[in-house]
Amino acid sequence: MYLSTILSEKEMLHDLFISEKQLYDSYKKIIKGQKPSKLDISLSQCILNLEKNQYSLLKAMNHRGWK
């Protein structure tokens, strides 16, 4: 059976926010579980980008009255 799912804008933003949070948590676990290395620098930059994205998503959601 074929199911066609069309997400609303609210659902897409929420899904994207949850996905970003999962990435953030994964990167943090990797950094915490290893010795300092060049990978830490790259992952730290990824974490900063994720934090900026999450802030932008929350700002967009709040602007629309969603929390």
C-alpha positions as CSV (number, residue, x, y, z in Angstrom):
1,M,0.0,0.0,0.0
2,Y,1.3,3.4,-0.9
3,L,1.0,6.2,1.7
4,S,1.5,9.8,0.6
5,T,2.4,12.0,3.5
6,I,2.5,15.7,3.0
7,L,3.8,17.6,6.0
8,S,2.6,20.9,7.0
9,E,5.1,23.8,7.5
10,K,4.8,23.3,11.3
11,E,5.5,19.6,11.0
12,M,8.5,20.2,8.7
13,L,10.0,22.8,11.1
14,H,9.4,20.5,14.1
15,D,10.9,17.5,12.3
16,L,13.9,19.6,11.2
17,F,14.4,20.8,14.8
18,I,14.3,17.3,16.2
19,S,16.8,16.1,13.5
20,E,19.2,18.9,14.3
21,K,18.9,18.0,18.0
22,Q,19.8,14.4,17.3
23,L,22.8,15.4,15.3
24,Y,23.9,17.8,18.1
25,D,23.6,15.0,20.7
26,S,25.6,12.6,18.5
27,Y,28.4,15.1,17.9
28,K,28.6,15.8,21.6
29,K,28.9,12.1,22.5
30,I,31.6,11.6,19.9
31,I,33.6,14.5,21.3
32,K,33.1,13.4,24.9
33,G,34.1,9.8,24.2
34,Q,37.5,10.4,22.6
35,K,40.9,12.0,23.1
36,P,41.3,15.6,21.9
37,S,42.1,15.6,18.1
38,K,41.6,17.6,14.9
39,L,38.2,15.9,14.6
40,D,37.1,17.8,17.8
41,I,37.7,21.1,16.0
42,S,35.6,20.0,13.1
43,L,32.8,18.6,15.2
44,S,32.9,21.7,17.4
45,Q,32.3,23.8,14.3
46,C,29.4,21.5,13.3
47,I,27.9,21.9,16.8
48,L,28.1,25.7,16.5
49,N,26.4,25.6,13.1
50,L,23.7,23.3,14.5
51,E,23.1,25.7,17.4
52,K,22.7,28.6,14.9
53,N,20.3,26.5,12.9
54,Q,18.3,25.5,16.0
55,Y,18.0,29.1,17.1
56,S,16.8,30.1,13.6
57,L,14.2,27.3,13.6
58,L,13.0,28.2,17.1
59,K,12.8,31.9,16.1
60,A,10.8,30.9,13.0
61,M,8.5,28.7,15.0
62,N,7.9,31.4,17.7
63,H,7.3,34.0,14.9
64,R,4.4,31.8,13.7
65,G,3.1,31.3,17.2
66,W,4.3,27.7,17.5
67,K,6.3,26.3,20.4
